[in-house]
Amino acid sequence: MDGLAAEYARAQPSLRIGAARADALADLVAANATISTTIELVAPIDCEWPGPFGPRASSVSTACLGAGDTDPSLE
């Protein structure tokens, strides 16, 4: 790590050695790390949408409603 930090310090003379060591450590960790990204798409379901089953489709889950917001007519 110190060797890489020395290279960074030579490449950027205004960079302090502490900052160069931090950059070197971060680069070494990132080079050996596996980074994965998960994107979760959340789309609201309109339980009032008129469809082939009428204004309140029985096939629509009440999971789209928040806790305590259940409508007894949907059950």
C-alpha atoms as one frame of an Amber mdcrd trajectory, in Angstrom:
protein
   0.000   0.000   0.000   2.823   2.407   0.812   4.375   1.823  -2.617   1.141
   2.715  -4.375   0.694   5.720  -2.080   4.205   6.890  -2.994   3.316   6.614
  -6.694   0.172   8.680  -6.101   2.181  11.292  -4.163   4.772  11.535  -6.979
   2.027  11.879  -9.592   0.304  14.634  -7.581   2.861  16.589  -5.530   0.112
  18.639  -3.821  -1.472  15.438  -2.431  -0.595  14.842   1.216   0.825  11.411
   2.079  -2.158  10.608   4.325  -4.566  11.280   1.481  -2.372   9.272  -0.904
  -2.415   6.315   1.533  -6.209   6.572   1.855  -6.587   6.619  -1.935  -4.216
   3.659  -2.284  -6.112   1.646   0.328  -9.462   2.442  -1.308  -8.128   1.457
  -4.739  -6.687  -1.815  -3.436  -9.943  -2.712  -1.697 -12.021  -1.802  -4.758
  -9.725  -3.845  -7.026 -10.359  -6.969  -4.933 -14.032  -6.347  -4.233 -17.093
  -7.586  -6.022 -19.657  -4.850  -6.282 -23.220  -5.661  -7.225 -26.175  -3.362
  -7.594 -29.808  -4.300  -7.108 -32.537  -2.031  -8.384 -35.988  -2.617  -6.959
 -38.839  -1.130  -8.922 -41.872  -0.377  -6.804 -45.008   0.556  -8.665 -48.275
   1.425  -6.945 -51.301  -0.690  -7.766 -54.504   1.274  -8.134 -57.080  -0.888
  -6.373 -59.850   1.354  -7.713 -58.966   0.832 -11.401 -62.008  -0.265 -13.407
 -61.315  -3.476 -15.227 -63.018  -6.600 -16.537 -64.027  -7.622 -13.002 -65.687
  -4.335 -12.062 -64.457  -1.313 -10.152 -62.841  -3.445  -7.410 -61.250  -6.468
  -8.994 -61.196  -9.461  -6.661 -57.936 -10.599  -8.277 -56.098  -7.553  -6.893
 -54.225  -8.290  -3.684 -54.765  -6.023  -0.707 -50.977  -6.072  -0.189 -50.854
  -2.698  -1.936 -52.651  -1.151   1.036 -50.694   0.012   4.052 -51.039  -1.517
   7.498 -54.359  -0.586   9.037 -55.695   0.702   5.713 -57.566  -2.465   4.764
 -60.975  -2.009   3.245 -63.430  -4.682   4.449 -65.156  -4.674   1.047 -61.955
  -6.036  -0.549 -61.816  -9.107   1.674
